[in-house]
Amino acid sequence: MVPGEARHHGVTLREDREHLARLRGVGRVEDFAPKSAYTVQTKDVQVALIRVGDQFFAAQKACAHLKEPIGQGRLEDHVVTCPWHGWQYDVRTGKNVFDLAIEIESYGVRVEDGEVKVAI
């Protein structure tokens, strides 16, 4: 890890002004039920937000297969299943469960004073 970086939910986050400027609030912790997936709107982009217990993960909105909304998928443990054709992704890494060469983009997530923020 590079000095000035921190690990958060398995994702390396740069602790600099550029990174902090990219944090976008998407709601309060209590807005998101544990073991759930959502599609949320940041200031400029929609993302899939997944809550597993007290941990939050964020990824690109669309499945790599046919671009259907991951945030409408079913969640089991740390795996979200696309609601259209069943493609599955590990929310911690964005990797497809059956083919590790396929992945969706993941984003860092922070909870600050009860607000959930995504680093876009």
N, C-alpha and C positions, 0 to 999 in steps of 0.2 A: 504494500500500500504506500502511496506517495504521501509525504508530509502534507498536512492540510486536508486529508481525506478522512472520512469516517464511514464505518459500515452501519447500514440501517436496513433491517429486514433482508439481509443478504445482498444488498445493492450498495456499491461504493458511491458515496455522494461527495462531491467536492465542496469544501467549506470556504467558498470565496464569494465575492459580491455577484459575479455573473450567475452562479448557481442560485443564490438566494433570490435574485431578481426573477428567476424562472419559476419559482414556487407559485402555484395557483391554488387558491382555496376552492374546495368542491363541496363543502358542507361540514356539519358538526358530527362528532363521533356518534352521538345518539340518533342521527339520521339514518345510520346504516346498521342493519341487524347483523349479528354474527352469523357466519356461514351463509353469506349472500353475495351475489354479483349484481352490479349496477352499471348502467351507462350514465356517465355524468358529463356535464359541460364545464370546461374551464373557460377562461376568458376568450380563448381563441380556438379550442379544439375539443372534440368529444373523446373520452377515454373510457375503458372498462375499469371499474374500481371493484376490487374483491376484498371482502373482509372475512378472515379466518380467525375466529376468536377475537383477540385484541390486536391482531396484526392486520395491516392494510397493504394491499398490493395494487399496482396499476399497470395497465398494458394498453396497447393500441386498441381501438374500438372494434376492429374487424378481424375475423378469422382469416388465416392465411389461405384457406381453401377457396371460398366463394364470397369472402368479405362480409359475412353475416355478423351480427352483433354479439360479441363474446359476453358483454354485460347482461345479456338475457339468458345466459347459459346456466346449467345446473352445476352446483359446486359440491364436491365430495372431497373432504380433507383439503389438500392443496392442489386439486385438479379441477379445472373448469371445463365443461363439455359444451361445445358449440351447439346451440339449440336446433340447427338446421340439418347437419350431416354427421354430428357426433365426433368431430375432431376434438382431441383433448390436449390441454396445455397445463404444465406445471406453473402455477401463478408465481412461484418464487423465482423462476428463471425465464419464463416465456417459451420454453422448449416444448415441442410437440411430444407427447408421451410415447408415441409409437415410432416416430422418426426424428431423432435428435438433430438432424440437419435442417429441419423446419422449425422456425420459431417466430413469435410475434414480438414486437418491440415492447420492452418493459420500461417503466419509469419509477424513479424513487418516490417514496411517500413519506411524509412527516406528519406527526400530530403535534400541534403547538397550541397550548391553552384550549384544548378540546376541539380545535379546528383541524380538519383533514386537508392536507395540502399535497399536491402532486407537482413534481419537478418535470416540466415539459421543456 
